[in-house]
Structure formats: C-alpha cells, structure tokens
Amino acid sequence: MATLKVCLIQFLNGFKDSLVGCIKFFQRQNTILASQASRAIGKKQLSKNDKFYTNLIQSCILNGVFLFLCICIFNFILMPVLNLIAFKLISASNHNLINNYLNPCFQILFSSVWILPVFLLCKLFNLIWHQEIADIAYEFKYGKSKTNPNQSFSDLIADIVFSVTMQLIFLIQSSLMSLIPTLWLSTLLGHFHTSFLYALYAFEYKLCNKGLDIEKRIEHIELRWPYYWGFGLSMSLILSVADAYIYNAALFGFIFPAFILSAIESDSEKLEPIMYLKHDLNSETGYRTHQFRIRLFKLSIYVTDYIFKFFMKRFKPKNTKPVQHQSFTIRKTN
C-alpha cells in the first residue's frame, strides 16, 4: 500500500512538473536577473542570456509559425487551387481521374519539393537550437556540465549513436501498440510508451550534462518510472491532438523547448528509486526490500545492442583490440 502511495505521488508530481516547471524556470531566472540589475553583469553572462532567448524565440517561430504556415498554405490554398484548375481543364467524365490519380501525384510532388525540405530544415535547426537551449539552461541552474574523465571522444560518439538508435527502435515499439485490436488497450499502451519516450527526450539533455551514459540514464528513469510516466504523459496527450505526422512534428518542435526547461528545473535526480517488500526467509523480518524497476526499454536496448555487434563484426578492421563500453563493444585500431 505504501509503494502504491509513493507511485501515485511521484506520478502526480511528474505530471505537475512537466506543466509548471517551465514557468518556475523563468520565474527563477527573472529573480536572478533582477538581483543582478543593481550590479554590473558580465558580458559573458549577458551574451548567454541573449543567446538563450534568441534560440528559444527562433525555435517557436520556426515551428509554430513558419513550418505550420507552410503546411496550411500547401493543404488549404495550393492543393485546392490545383484541384480547381484541373477540374476546369479536364472534362466532367474524367473527374474521377483527378481524385484517384492526379491529386495523389500533386501531393507527392509538392510534398517532395516543398514540405519535405522545409521539414528537414526545421529538424536540423531544432537539433542545434534545442541543444543550445538545454546547455545554457543547465548552466543557469547547475553551473558547468559534468564530464566523465574516462570517456574518450569515440566513446561519446558511440553513446550518442547508440542512444539515437535505441530511441528510434523504441519509437517503432510504441507504434506497434496501435496494432492491438482493442481500442482502449491500444490507446492506453500507446500513451504509456510515448510518455516514457518523451520523458527520455526531455531529460536526456540534463542527464547527459550530469555525466550519465545511456545505460545509467535508462536505469535512472526505469527506477523512478512513475515520475517520468507522469512527466511524459502531459506531452503525449498534447501531441495526440495532431493526428497527421507532419502536424505532430510541428507541434512537437514548438512545445518541446518548454519541456526541456521543465526537465532541467525539476529535482527528479533527488527522487529515491521505487521499492517494494518481498518475502525472504533468510531475512529476520521475513521481508526484504527490492527495487521496483520497469524494464520498458529492455527490448529496444537488446535490439540496438544486436545491431551494433552485427555491424562491428561485419566491418571489423584488421589489427584491432576490443574495448568494452556499456552493453556493447567498441573496437579501436591500434
């Protein structure tokens, strides 16, 4: 009963922090800036403040205005105009050809030469701006990021590639939930998976700056799963209103910086792992505490690990020696 209470409290705190954490971040930042107003602020600190707010505003404009506007122009102006022209030029007896063949061709053609390049450009800028927003926000609250002195540059690249691959496979795992024939169960499991995925997206910047590798980041989340479930659930529910992928991606890019700031503002690293009592005859009390860990990412990590090992064996260079790194093997040339 006590474990259930702790899970519920963590879940509600996670849900609350995801929504109000961003507001708390700006309130704390405004307080700091107000206290510094009476004395000279260093040029470096002022420059970081400017860069932080510039990236934040640019990200919101790019996703919330530019990308969304391009999509709306394409769907509600360009396509109707092209259809109208086609209906005028083609006889009424062949109007079915427009709906069945010409319209899909228009969709594919203009999506390829207009929407897709704009979308990929936005994804590239989001990748850069979100990283800078997270790094500056982390430094505002915690100071300089912690780096692992034993981690080489190649290990860092391997960690990033492994993390991105694992997240992609977990995204596929989440999408497979839609194949469940029971609608309510499919929706519930879909939100359950995407909640953890979005929580991992938001907290990865913070946990990386704290010097945690992918194995420790996943362990941290799975041992405190109620909090991260609640944190990611709010984002999952918001994004569920956009059914089409392109609209979903635009909305994600628009709101994601707020969740990054909420993740940095939260004190989730201070949470204790979820524990439960289990019968143990060797214990004096007859019970022993065990960690209540939900290994939701286990399958994705296993598949990613298998993919890495497959390619490393297939493209194994000569005169190499294996170097162990986390759960997969990296080989460096002598």
Secondary structure, 3 states (H helix, E strand, C coil): CHHHHHHHHHHHHHHHHHHHHHHHHHHHHHHHHHHHCCCCCCHHHHHHHHHHHHHHHHHHHHHHHHHHHHHHHHHHHHHHHHHHHHHHHCCHHHHHHHHHHHHHHHHHHHHHHHHHHHHHHHHHHHHHHHHHHHHHHHHHHHCCCCCCCCCCHHHHHHHHHHHHHHHHHHHHHHHHHHHCCCHHHHHHHHHHHHHHHHHHHHHHHHHHHCCCCHHHHHHHHHHCHHHHHHHHHHHHHHHCCCCCHHHHHHHHHHHHHHHHHHHHHCCHHHCCCCEEEEECCCCCCCEEEEECCCCCCHHHHHHHHHHHHHHHHHCCCCCEEEEEECCEEEEEEC
